[in-house]
Amino acid sequence: MRVLLADDEALVRAGVRAILAADPGIEVVAEAADGRAAVEAARAHRPDVALLDIRMPGLDGLAACEELARVAPETAVAMLTTFSEDAYVARALGGGATGFLLKSGDPYELLAGVRAVAGGGAFLSPAVARYVITRLGGERLARGAAARARTDALTPREREVLALVGAGLSNAEIGRRLHLVEGTVKGYVSAVLDRLGVGNRVQAAIVAHEAGLVAEPDPGTA
């Protein structure tokens, strides 16, 4: 596994390099002291993994991660930092990072993380994993609960129609599925949009998915 190591502190780079050297299957092929140099090194060396510190001068690690996703998509990115604030985690994962490792973590955690992202997997330090589970998972559960509360106000037939809208069926397809004339389906769809307080079918489909109502369309009705 070929690794690029980017950190603006030489002592930190030396320490991380020493940990990685304990694994004979890992080779540090390049080092950089800032995000711009890291991007250029990735272009030149095409490493399997880029370990990026978040806070670096010039182009920081978060911006470098986003740049690497464009110029070196074959290089997996893991953020290596002492910081675990929510904003950093969310932006790093949104920018394409598949690993988030804390410098204060166990050395074995660092090695496991590098192996995981190099193999196409993902690795989050335990502290970051707790954030993802509690924050991101909690938000998803909250959206689902809110969507279910909205759809509970619909009649059973309206929920059936909404589920099929969420599955991407047209009014004609819904009519065939439910044995209704197309005009009746159109009336149901309008009523559903009105009762949910949404402006179009796309917004209604999102509510259907979040509420867990979406049913697979019958292949014979497509």
MARTI-454102 format. One record per residue (C-alpha): residue number from 1; residue in one letter; x negated, y negated, z negated. Coordinates in nm, 4 decimals. Each point is the difference from the previous one (the first is absolute). Layout:
// MARTI-454102
<rec><resi>NUM</resi><resn>a</resn><X>X</X><Y>Y</Y><Z>Z</Z></rec>
...
// end
This chain:
// MARTI-454102
<rec><resi>1</resi><resn>m</resn><X>0.0000</X><Y>0.0000</Y><Z>0.0000</Z></rec>
<rec><resi>2</resi><resn>r</resn><X>-0.1492</X><Y>-0.3318</Y><Z>0.1117</Z></rec>
<rec><resi>3</resi><resn>v</resn><X>0.0739</X><Y>-0.2874</Y><Z>-0.2374</Z></rec>
<rec><resi>4</resi><resn>l</resn><X>-0.0314</X><Y>-0.3774</Y><Z>0.0280</Z></rec>
<rec><resi>5</resi><resn>l</resn><X>-0.0380</X><Y>-0.1740</Y><Z>-0.3372</Z></rec>
<rec><resi>6</resi><resn>a</resn><X>0.0881</X><Y>-0.3681</Y><Z>-0.0326</Z></rec>
<rec><resi>7</resi><resn>d</resn><X>-0.0445</X><Y>-0.1977</Y><Z>-0.3240</Z></rec>
<rec><resi>8</resi><resn>d</resn><X>-0.1551</X><Y>-0.3403</Y><Z>-0.0605</Z></rec>
<rec><resi>9</resi><resn>e</resn><X>-0.1899</X><Y>0.1255</Y><Z>-0.3073</Z></rec>
<rec><resi>10</resi><resn>a</resn><X>-0.3167</X><Y>0.1941</Y><Z>0.0838</Z></rec>
<rec><resi>11</resi><resn>l</resn><X>-0.0021</X><Y>0.1786</Y><Z>-0.3360</Z></rec>
<rec><resi>12</resi><resn>v</resn><X>0.3552</X><Y>0.1245</Y><Z>0.0556</Z></rec>
<rec><resi>13</resi><resn>r</resn><X>-0.0914</X><Y>0.1260</Y><Z>0.3456</Z></rec>
<rec><resi>14</resi><resn>a</resn><X>-0.3009</X><Y>0.1815</Y><Z>-0.1470</Z></rec>
<rec><resi>15</resi><resn>g</resn><X>0.2141</X><Y>0.1644</Y><Z>-0.2667</Z></rec>
<rec><resi>16</resi><resn>v</resn><X>0.2713</X><Y>0.1119</Y><Z>0.2420</Z></rec>
<rec><resi>17</resi><resn>r</resn><X>-0.2615</X><Y>0.1226</Y><Z>0.2467</Z></rec>
<rec><resi>18</resi><resn>a</resn><X>-0.1600</X><Y>0.2096</Y><Z>-0.2754</Z></rec>
<rec><resi>19</resi><resn>i</resn><X>0.3357</X><Y>0.1586</Y><Z>-0.0849</Z></rec>
<rec><resi>20</resi><resn>l</resn><X>0.0717</X><Y>0.0793</Y><Z>0.3645</Z></rec>
<rec><resi>21</resi><resn>a</resn><X>-0.3512</X><Y>0.1483</Y><Z>0.0390</Z></rec>
<rec><resi>22</resi><resn>a</resn><X>0.0985</X><Y>0.2690</Y><Z>-0.2511</Z></rec>
<rec><resi>23</resi><resn>d</resn><X>0.2147</X><Y>0.1543</Y><Z>0.2739</Z></rec>
<rec><resi>24</resi><resn>p</resn><X>-0.2175</X><Y>0.1487</Y><Z>0.2775</Z></rec>
<rec><resi>25</resi><resn>g</resn><X>0.2915</X><Y>-0.0315</Y><Z>0.2390</Z></rec>
<rec><resi>26</resi><resn>i</resn><X>0.0145</X><Y>-0.3796</Y><Z>-0.0284</Z></rec>
<rec><resi>27</resi><resn>e</resn><X>-0.2424</X><Y>-0.2407</Y><Z>0.1687</Z></rec>
<rec><resi>28</resi><resn>v</resn><X>0.0013</X><Y>-0.3791</Y><Z>-0.0431</Z></rec>
<rec><resi>29</resi><resn>v</resn><X>-0.0780</X><Y>-0.1174</Y><Z>0.3520</Z></rec>
<rec><resi>30</resi><resn>a</resn><X>0.0316</X><Y>-0.3755</Y><Z>-0.0544</Z></rec>
<rec><resi>31</resi><resn>e</resn><X>0.0409</X><Y>-0.2631</Y><Z>-0.2702</Z></rec>
<rec><resi>32</resi><resn>a</resn><X>0.1395</X><Y>-0.3521</Y><Z>0.0096</Z></rec>
<rec><resi>33</resi><resn>a</resn><X>0.0199</X><Y>-0.2909</Y><Z>-0.2424</Z></rec>
<rec><resi>34</resi><resn>d</resn><X>0.3134</X><Y>-0.1628</Y><Z>0.1425</Z></rec>
<rec><resi>35</resi><resn>g</resn><X>0.3092</X><Y>0.0878</Y><Z>0.1974</Z></rec>
<rec><resi>36</resi><resn>r</resn><X>-0.1177</X><Y>-0.1380</Y><Z>0.3342</Z></rec>
<rec><resi>37</resi><resn>a</resn><X>-0.3220</X><Y>0.1996</Y><Z>-0.0169</Z></rec>
<rec><resi>38</resi><resn>a</resn><X>0.2047</X><Y>0.3069</Y><Z>-0.0938</Z></rec>
<rec><resi>39</resi><resn>v</resn><X>0.2140</X><Y>-0.0330</Y><Z>0.3114</Z></rec>
<rec><resi>40</resi><resn>e</resn><X>-0.3082</X><Y>-0.0371</Y><Z>0.2193</Z></rec>
<rec><resi>41</resi><resn>a</resn><X>-0.1661</X><Y>0.2994</Y><Z>-0.1675</Z></rec>
<rec><resi>42</resi><resn>a</resn><X>0.3111</X><Y>0.2084</Y><Z>0.0607</Z></rec>
<rec><resi>43</resi><resn>r</resn><X>-0.0076</X><Y>-0.0955</Y><Z>0.3671</Z></rec>
<rec><resi>44</resi><resn>a</resn><X>-0.3639</X><Y>0.1037</Y><Z>0.0247</Z></rec>
<rec><resi>45</resi><resn>h</resn><X>-0.0028</X><Y>0.3180</Y><Z>-0.2092</Z></rec>
<rec><resi>46</resi><resn>r</resn><X>0.3583</X><Y>0.1310</Y><Z>0.0313</Z></rec>
<rec><resi>47</resi><resn>p</resn><X>0.0079</X><Y>0.1472</Y><Z>-0.3522</Z></rec>
<rec><resi>48</resi><resn>d</resn><X>0.2647</X><Y>0.2444</Y><Z>-0.1135</Z></rec>
<rec><resi>49</resi><resn>v</resn><X>0.0753</X><Y>-0.2085</Y><Z>-0.3087</Z></rec>
<rec><resi>50</resi><resn>a</resn><X>-0.0483</X><Y>-0.3654</Y><Z>-0.0904</Z></rec>
<rec><resi>51</resi><resn>l</resn><X>-0.0183</X><Y>-0.0717</Y><Z>-0.3737</Z></rec>
<rec><resi>52</resi><resn>l</resn><X>0.0851</X><Y>-0.3689</Y><Z>-0.0376</Z></rec>
<rec><resi>53</resi><resn>d</resn><X>-0.0207</X><Y>-0.2202</Y><Z>-0.3067</Z></rec>
<rec><resi>54</resi><resn>i</resn><X>0.2958</X><Y>-0.2391</Y><Z>-0.0177</Z></rec>
<rec><resi>55</resi><resn>r</resn><X>-0.1727</X><Y>-0.3197</Y><Z>-0.1092</Z></rec>
<rec><resi>56</resi><resn>m</resn><X>-0.2793</X><Y>-0.0835</Y><Z>0.2411</Z></rec>
<rec><resi>57</resi><resn>p</resn><X>-0.1124</X><Y>-0.3359</Y><Z>0.1415</Z></rec>
<rec><resi>58</resi><resn>g</resn><X>0.1247</X><Y>-0.1139</Y><Z>0.3374</Z></rec>
<rec><resi>59</resi><resn>l</resn><X>0.2271</X><Y>0.2756</Y><Z>0.1231</Z></rec>
<rec><resi>60</resi><resn>d</resn><X>0.1243</X><Y>0.1862</Y><Z>-0.3071</Z></rec>
<rec><resi>61</resi><resn>g</resn><X>0.0652</X><Y>0.3737</Y><Z>-0.0147</Z></rec>
<rec><resi>62</resi><resn>l</resn><X>0.3739</X><Y>-0.0315</Y><Z>0.0556</Z></rec>
<rec><resi>63</resi><resn>a</resn><X>-0.0469</X><Y>-0.2005</Y><Z>0.3202</Z></rec>
<rec><resi>64</resi><resn>a</resn><X>-0.2802</X><Y>0.2341</Y><Z>0.1096</Z></rec>
<rec><resi>65</resi><resn>c</resn><X>0.2335</X><Y>0.2969</Y><Z>-0.0499</Z></rec>
<rec><resi>66</resi><resn>e</resn><X>0.2583</X><Y>-0.1584</Y><Z>0.2271</Z></rec>
<rec><resi>67</resi><resn>e</resn><X>-0.2681</X><Y>-0.0785</Y><Z>0.2597</Z></rec>
<rec><resi>68</resi><resn>l</resn><X>-0.1360</X><Y>0.3550</Y><Z>-0.0075</Z></rec>
<rec><resi>69</resi><resn>a</resn><X>0.3472</X><Y>0.1367</Y><Z>0.0677</Z></rec>
<rec><resi>70</resi><resn>r</resn><X>-0.0167</X><Y>-0.1886</Y><Z>0.3315</Z></rec>
<rec><resi>71</resi><resn>v</resn><X>-0.3628</X><Y>0.0435</Y><Z>0.1074</Z></rec>
<rec><resi>72</resi><resn>a</resn><X>-0.0928</X><Y>0.3360</Y><Z>-0.1532</Z></rec>
<rec><resi>73</resi><resn>p</resn><X>0.3225</X><Y>0.1941</Y><Z>-0.0570</Z></rec>
<rec><resi>74</resi><resn>e</resn><X>-0.1916</X><Y>0.3270</Y><Z>-0.0208</Z></rec>
<rec><resi>75</resi><resn>t</resn><X>-0.1681</X><Y>-0.1214</Y><Z>-0.3227</Z></rec>
<rec><resi>76</resi><resn>a</resn><X>0.2012</X><Y>0.0715</Y><Z>-0.3139</Z></rec>
<rec><resi>77</resi><resn>v</resn><X>-0.0087</X><Y>-0.2804</Y><Z>-0.2563</Z></rec>
<rec><resi>78</resi><resn>a</resn><X>-0.0128</X><Y>0.0322</Y><Z>-0.3779</Z></rec>
<rec><resi>79</resi><resn>m</resn><X>-0.0054</X><Y>-0.3053</Y><Z>-0.2223</Z></rec>
<rec><resi>80</resi><resn>l</resn><X>-0.2587</X><Y>0.0105</Y><Z>-0.2790</Z></rec>
<rec><resi>81</resi><resn>t</resn><X>0.0578</X><Y>-0.2610</Y><Z>-0.2683</Z></rec>
<rec><resi>82</resi><resn>t</resn><X>0.0203</X><Y>-0.0896</Y><Z>-0.3653</Z></rec>
<rec><resi>83</resi><resn>f</resn><X>0.3340</X><Y>-0.1644</Y><Z>0.0649</Z></rec>
<rec><resi>84</resi><resn>s</resn><X>0.3346</X><Y>0.1800</Y><Z>-0.0010</Z></rec>
<rec><resi>85</resi><resn>e</resn><X>0.2433</X><Y>-0.2923</Y><Z>0.0125</Z></rec>
<rec><resi>86</resi><resn>d</resn><X>0.3276</X><Y>0.0696</Y><Z>0.1782</Z></rec>
<rec><resi>87</resi><resn>a</resn><X>-0.0629</X><Y>-0.2454</Y><Z>0.2838</Z></rec>
<rec><resi>88</resi><resn>y</resn><X>-0.3314</X><Y>0.1626</Y><Z>0.0882</Z></rec>
<rec><resi>89</resi><resn>v</resn><X>0.1474</X><Y>0.3499</Y><Z>0.0007</Z></rec>
<rec><resi>90</resi><resn>a</resn><X>0.2998</X><Y>-0.0957</Y><Z>0.2131</Z></rec>
<rec><resi>91</resi><resn>r</resn><X>-0.2051</X><Y>-0.1910</Y><Z>0.2567</Z></rec>
<rec><resi>92</resi><resn>a</resn><X>-0.2715</X><Y>0.2668</Y><Z>0.0222</Z></rec>
<rec><resi>93</resi><resn>l</resn><X>0.2489</X><Y>0.2791</Y><Z>0.0611</Z></rec>
<rec><resi>94</resi><resn>g</resn><X>0.1975</X><Y>-0.2167</Y><Z>0.2414</Z></rec>
<rec><resi>95</resi><resn>g</resn><X>-0.3204</X><Y>-0.0871</Y><Z>0.1867</Z></rec>
<rec><resi>96</resi><resn>g</resn><X>-0.0807</X><Y>0.3602</Y><Z>0.0799</Z></rec>
<rec><resi>97</resi><resn>a</resn><X>-0.2114</X><Y>0.1175</Y><Z>-0.2949</Z></rec>
<rec><resi>98</resi><resn>t</resn><X>0.0555</X><Y>0.3651</Y><Z>-0.0879</Z></rec>
<rec><resi>99</resi><resn>g</resn><X>-0.2030</X><Y>-0.0081</Y><Z>-0.3202</Z></rec>
<rec><resi>100</resi><resn>f</resn><X>-0.0168</X><Y>-0.2325</Y><Z>-0.2974</Z></rec>
<rec><resi>101</resi><resn>l</resn><X>-0.2772</X><Y>0.0750</Y><Z>-0.2497</Z></rec>
<rec><resi>102</resi><resn>l</resn><X>-0.0974</X><Y>-0.1853</Y><Z>-0.3139</Z></rec>
<rec><resi>103</resi><resn>k</resn><X>-0.3695</X><Y>-0.0587</Y><Z>-0.0702</Z></rec>
<rec><resi>104</resi><resn>s</resn><X>0.0720</X><Y>0.0813</Y><Z>-0.3626</Z></rec>
<rec><resi>105</resi><resn>g</resn><X>0.1277</X><Y>0.3453</Y><Z>0.0972</Z></rec>
<rec><resi>106</resi><resn>d</resn><X>-0.1739</X><Y>0.3338</Y><Z>-0.0412</Z></rec>
<rec><resi>107</resi><resn>p</resn><X>-0.2790</X><Y>0.0704</Y><Z>0.2561</Z></rec>
<rec><resi>108</resi><resn>y</resn><X>0.1755</X><Y>0.3235</Y><Z>0.0913</Z></rec>
<rec><resi>109</resi><resn>e</resn><X>0.3061</X><Y>-0.2105</Y><Z>0.0835</Z></rec>
<rec><resi>110</resi><resn>l</resn><X>-0.2084</X><Y>-0.2014</Y><Z>0.2462</Z></rec>
<rec><resi>111</resi><resn>l</resn><X>-0.1293</X><Y>0.3135</Y><Z>0.1707</Z></rec>
<rec><resi>112</resi><resn>a</resn><X>0.3466</X><Y>0.1540</Y><Z>0.0143</Z></rec>
<rec><resi>113</resi><resn>g</resn><X>0.1388</X><Y>-0.3199</Y><Z>0.1466</Z></rec>
<rec><resi>114</resi><resn>v</resn><X>-0.2606</X><Y>-0.0167</Y><Z>0.2759</Z></rec>
<rec><resi>115</resi><resn>r</resn><X>0.0594</X><Y>0.3634</Y><Z>0.0924</Z></rec>
<rec><resi>116</resi><resn>a</resn><X>0.3766</X><Y>-0.0496</Y><Z>0.0045</Z></rec>
<rec><resi>117</resi><resn>v</resn><X>0.0086</X><Y>-0.3055</Y><Z>0.2259</Z></rec>
<rec><resi>118</resi><resn>a</resn><X>-0.2699</X><Y>0.1440</Y><Z>0.2283</Z></rec>
<rec><resi>119</resi><resn>g</resn><X>0.2237</X><Y>0.3026</Y><Z>0.0513</Z></rec>
<rec><resi>120</resi><resn>g</resn><X>0.2948</X><Y>-0.2138</Y><Z>0.1037</Z></rec>
<rec><resi>121</resi><resn>g</resn><X>0.1665</X><Y>0.0053</Y><Z>-0.3407</Z></rec>
<rec><resi>122</resi><resn>a</resn><X>0.0633</X><Y>-0.2669</Y><Z>-0.2599</Z></rec>
<rec><resi>123</resi><resn>f</resn><X>-0.1413</X><Y>-0.0535</Y><Z>-0.3465</Z></rec>
<rec><resi>124</resi><resn>l</resn><X>0.1031</X><Y>-0.2405</Y><Z>-0.2719</Z></rec>
<rec><resi>125</resi><resn>s</resn><X>-0.1712</X><Y>-0.0346</Y><Z>-0.3337</Z></rec>
<rec><resi>126</resi><resn>p</resn><X>0.2302</X><Y>0.1007</Y><Z>-0.2868</Z></rec>
<rec><resi>127</resi><resn>a</resn><X>0.0559</X><Y>-0.3635</Y><Z>-0.1007</Z></rec>
<rec><resi>128</resi><resn>v</resn><X>0.1028</X><Y>-0.0932</Y><Z>0.3541</Z></rec>
<rec><resi>129</resi><resn>a</resn><X>0.2163</X><Y>0.3097</Y><Z>0.0360</Z></rec>
<rec><resi>130</resi><resn>r</resn><X>0.1941</X><Y>-0.1077</Y><Z>-0.3074</Z></rec>
<rec><resi>131</resi><resn>y</resn><X>0.0642</X><Y>-0.3381</Y><Z>0.1617</Z></rec>
<rec><resi>132</resi><resn>v</resn><X>0.1226</X><Y>0.1562</Y><Z>0.3232</Z></rec>
<rec><resi>133</resi><resn>i</resn><X>0.2312</X><Y>0.2388</Y><Z>-0.1826</Z></rec>
<rec><resi>134</resi><resn>t</resn><X>0.1476</X><Y>-0.2535</Y><Z>-0.2389</Z></rec>
<rec><resi>135</resi><resn>r</resn><X>0.0119</X><Y>-0.3056</Y><Z>0.2269</Z></rec>
<rec><resi>136</resi><resn>l</resn><X>0.0558</X><Y>0.1268</Y><Z>0.3514</Z></rec>
<rec><resi>137</resi><resn>g</resn><X>0.1975</X><Y>0.3064</Y><Z>-0.1054</Z></rec>
<rec><resi>138</resi><resn>g</resn><X>0.2089</X><Y>-0.2085</Y><Z>-0.2364</Z></rec>
<rec><resi>139</resi><resn>e</resn><X>0.0812</X><Y>-0.2493</Y><Z>0.2737</Z></rec>
<rec><resi>140</resi><resn>r</resn><X>0.1153</X><Y>0.2792</Y><Z>0.2309</Z></rec>
<rec><resi>141</resi><resn>l</resn><X>0.2191</X><Y>0.1503</Y><Z>-0.2713</Z></rec>
<rec><resi>142</resi><resn>a</resn><X>0.1459</X><Y>-0.3414</Y><Z>-0.0761</Z></rec>
<rec><resi>143</resi><resn>r</resn><X>0.0862</X><Y>-0.0596</Y><Z>0.3670</Z></rec>
<rec><resi>144</resi><resn>g</resn><X>0.1636</X><Y>0.3414</Y><Z>0.0191</Z></rec>
<rec><resi>145</resi><resn>a</resn><X>0.2089</X><Y>-0.0632</Y><Z>-0.3092</Z></rec>
<rec><resi>146</resi><resn>a</resn><X>0.1109</X><Y>-0.3399</Y><Z>0.1311</Z></rec>
<rec><resi>147</resi><resn>a</resn><X>0.0909</X><Y>0.1486</Y><Z>0.3395</Z></rec>
<rec><resi>148</resi><resn>r</resn><X>0.2003</X><Y>0.2804</Y><Z>-0.1608</Z></rec>
<rec><resi>149</resi><resn>a</resn><X>0.1897</X><Y>-0.2539</Y><Z>-0.2087</Z></rec>
<rec><resi>150</resi><resn>r</resn><X>0.0929</X><Y>-0.1873</Y><Z>0.3173</Z></rec>
<rec><resi>151</resi><resn>t</resn><X>0.1108</X><Y>0.3083</Y><Z>0.1887</Z></rec>
<rec><resi>152</resi><resn>d</resn><X>0.2050</X><Y>0.1285</Y><Z>-0.2946</Z></rec>
<rec><resi>153</resi><resn>a</resn><X>0.2472</X><Y>-0.2765</Y><Z>0.0811</Z></rec>
<rec><resi>154</resi><resn>l</resn><X>0.0674</X><Y>0.1536</Y><Z>0.3431</Z></rec>
<rec><resi>155</resi><resn>t</resn><X>0.2684</X><Y>0.2560</Y><Z>0.0731</Z></rec>
<rec><resi>156</resi><resn>p</resn><X>-0.1143</X><Y>0.3563</Y><Z>0.0764</Z></rec>
<rec><resi>157</resi><resn>r</resn><X>0.0675</X><Y>-0.0550</Y><Z>0.3712</Z></rec>
<rec><resi>158</resi><resn>e</resn><X>-0.1941</X><Y>-0.3275</Y><Z>-0.0011</Z></rec>
<rec><resi>159</resi><resn>r</resn><X>-0.2958</X><Y>0.1769</Y><Z>-0.1599</Z></rec>
<rec><resi>160</resi><resn>e</resn><X>0.0159</X><Y>0.2649</Y><Z>0.2714</Z></rec>
<rec><resi>161</resi><resn>v</resn><X>-0.0081</X><Y>-0.2705</Y><Z>0.2663</Z></rec>
<rec><resi>162</resi><resn>l</resn><X>-0.2846</X><Y>-0.1810</Y><Z>-0.1752</Z></rec>
<rec><resi>163</resi><resn>a</resn><X>-0.2037</X><Y>0.3203</Y><Z>-0.0200</Z></rec>
<rec><resi>164</resi><resn>l</resn><X>0.0340</X><Y>0.0521</Y><Z>0.3742</Z></rec>
<rec><resi>165</resi><resn>v</resn><X>-0.0868</X><Y>-0.3638</Y><Z>0.0698</Z></rec>
<rec><resi>166</resi><resn>g</resn><X>-0.3115</X><Y>0.0596</Y><Z>-0.2076</Z></rec>
<rec><resi>167</resi><resn>a</resn><X>-0.0793</X><Y>0.3067</Y><Z>0.2112</Z></rec>
<rec><resi>168</resi><resn>g</resn><X>0.0030</X><Y>-0.2215</Y><Z>0.3093</Z></rec>
<rec><resi>169</resi><resn>l</resn><X>0.3254</X><Y>0.1167</Y><Z>0.1600</Z></rec>
<rec><resi>170</resi><resn>s</resn><X>0.2006</X><Y>-0.2330</Y><Z>0.2216</Z></rec>
<rec><resi>171</resi><resn>n</resn><X>0.3707</X><Y>-0.0646</Y><Z>-0.0555</Z></rec>
<rec><resi>172</resi><resn>a</resn><X>0.0859</X><Y>0.2498</Y><Z>0.2727</Z></rec>
<rec><resi>173</resi><resn>e</resn><X>-0.2235</X><Y>0.2664</Y><Z>-0.1561</Z></rec>
<rec><resi>174</resi><resn>i</resn><X>0.1472</X><Y>-0.0642</Y><Z>-0.3432</Z></rec>
<rec><resi>175</resi><resn>g</resn><X>0.3479</X><Y>0.0336</Y><Z>0.1485</Z></rec>
<rec><resi>176</resi><resn>r</resn><X>-0.0837</X><Y>0.3393</Y><Z>0.1493</Z></rec>
<rec><resi>177</resi><resn>r</resn><X>-0.1591</X><Y>0.1130</Y><Z>-0.3260</Z></rec>
<rec><resi>178</resi><resn>l</resn><X>0.2965</X><Y>-0.1029</Y><Z>-0.2162</Z></rec>
<rec><resi>179</resi><resn>h</resn><X>0.2722</X><Y>0.0616</Y><Z>0.2622</Z></rec>
<rec><resi>180</resi><resn>l</resn><X>0.1003</X><Y>-0.3665</Y><Z>0.0076</Z></rec>
<rec><resi>181</resi><resn>v</resn><X>0.0673</X><Y>-0.2316</Y><Z>0.2923</Z></rec>
<rec><resi>182</resi><resn>e</resn><X>-0.2754</X><Y>-0.2538</Y><Z>0.0628</Z></rec>
<rec><resi>183</resi><resn>g</resn><X>0.2194</X><Y>-0.2953</Y><Z>-0.0916</Z></rec>
<rec><resi>184</resi><resn>t</resn><X>0.0691</X><Y>0.1490</Y><Z>-0.3416</Z></rec>
<rec><resi>185</resi><resn>v</resn><X>-0.3727</X><Y>0.0523</Y><Z>-0.0563</Z></rec>
<rec><resi>186</resi><resn>k</resn><X>-0.0682</X><Y>-0.3614</Y><Z>0.0936</Z></rec>
<rec><resi>187</resi><resn>g</resn><X>0.2516</X><Y>-0.1068</Y><Z>-0.2630</Z></rec>
<rec><resi>188</resi><resn>y</resn><X>-0.1665</X><Y>0.2162</Y><Z>-0.2625</Z></rec>
<rec><resi>189</resi><resn>v</resn><X>-0.3438</X><Y>-0.1358</Y><Z>0.0881</Z></rec>
<rec><resi>190</resi><resn>s</resn><X>0.1229</X><Y>-0.3577</Y><Z>-0.0275</Z></rec>
<rec><resi>191</resi><resn>a</resn><X>0.1580</X><Y>0.0759</Y><Z>-0.3368</Z></rec>
<rec><resi>192</resi><resn>v</resn><X>-0.3195</X><Y>0.1627</Y><Z>-0.1246</Z></rec>
<rec><resi>193</resi><resn>l</resn><X>-0.2147</X><Y>-0.2980</Y><Z>0.1057</Z></rec>
<rec><resi>194</resi><resn>d</resn><X>0.2417</X><Y>-0.2350</Y><Z>-0.1715</Z></rec>
<rec><resi>195</resi><resn>r</resn><X>0.0212</X><Y>0.1976</Y><Z>-0.3248</Z></rec>
<rec><resi>196</resi><resn>l</resn><X>-0.3769</X><Y>0.0445</Y><Z>-0.0201</Z></rec>
<rec><resi>197</resi><resn>g</resn><X>-0.0578</X><Y>-0.3659</Y><Z>0.0775</Z></rec>
<rec><resi>198</resi><resn>v</resn><X>-0.2411</X><Y>0.0698</Y><Z>0.2860</Z></rec>
<rec><resi>199</resi><resn>g</resn><X>-0.0151</X><Y>-0.1654</Y><Z>0.3389</Z></rec>
<rec><resi>200</resi><resn>n</resn><X>-0.0725</X><Y>0.2871</Y><Z>0.2372</Z></rec>
<rec><resi>201</resi><resn>r</resn><X>-0.0367</X><Y>0.3753</Y><Z>0.0442</Z></rec>
<rec><resi>202</resi><resn>v</resn><X>-0.3738</X><Y>-0.0039</Y><Z>-0.0680</Z></rec>
<rec><resi>203</resi><resn>q</resn><X>0.0523</X><Y>-0.1490</Y><Z>-0.3459</Z></rec>
<rec><resi>204</resi><resn>a</resn><X>0.2778</X><Y>0.2496</Y><Z>-0.0642</Z></rec>
<rec><resi>205</resi><resn>a</resn><X>-0.2278</X><Y>0.2855</Y><Z>0.1062</Z></rec>
<rec><resi>206</resi><resn>i</resn><X>-0.2624</X><Y>-0.1135</Y><Z>-0.2512</Z></rec>
<rec><resi>207</resi><resn>v</resn><X>0.2594</X><Y>0.0116</Y><Z>-0.2778</Z></rec>
<rec><resi>208</resi><resn>a</resn><X>0.1059</X><Y>0.3472</Y><Z>0.1150</Z></rec>
<rec><resi>209</resi><resn>h</resn><X>-0.3582</X><Y>0.1279</Y><Z>-0.0153</Z></rec>
<rec><resi>210</resi><resn>e</resn><X>-0.0699</X><Y>-0.1563</Y><Z>-0.3388</Z></rec>
<rec><resi>211</resi><resn>a</resn><X>0.3238</X><Y>0.1468</Y><Z>-0.1384</Z></rec>
<rec><resi>212</resi><resn>g</resn><X>-0.0904</X><Y>0.3461</Y><Z>0.1290</Z></rec>
<rec><resi>213</resi><resn>l</resn><X>0.3076</X><Y>0.0257</Y><Z>0.2209</Z></rec>
<rec><resi>214</resi><resn>v</resn><X>-0.1634</X><Y>0.0642</Y><Z>0.3346</Z></rec>
<rec><resi>215</resi><resn>a</resn><X>0.1111</X><Y>0.3245</Y><Z>0.1639</Z></rec>
<rec><resi>216</resi><resn>e</resn><X>-0.1740</X><Y>0.1631</Y><Z>0.2942</Z></rec>
<rec><resi>217</resi><resn>p</resn><X>0.2103</X><Y>-0.0330</Y><Z>0.3172</Z></rec>
<rec><resi>218</resi><resn>d</resn><X>0.1301</X><Y>0.3180</Y><Z>0.1556</Z></rec>
<rec><resi>219</resi><resn>p</resn><X>-0.2208</X><Y>0.0669</Y><Z>0.3071</Z></rec>
<rec><resi>220</resi><resn>g</resn><X>0.3081</X><Y>0.1050</Y><Z>0.1934</Z></rec>
<rec><resi>221</resi><resn>t</resn><X>0.1577</X><Y>-0.3439</Y><Z>-0.0368</Z></rec>
<rec><resi>222</resi><resn>a</resn><X>-0.2928</X><Y>-0.2031</Y><Z>0.1339</Z></rec>
// end
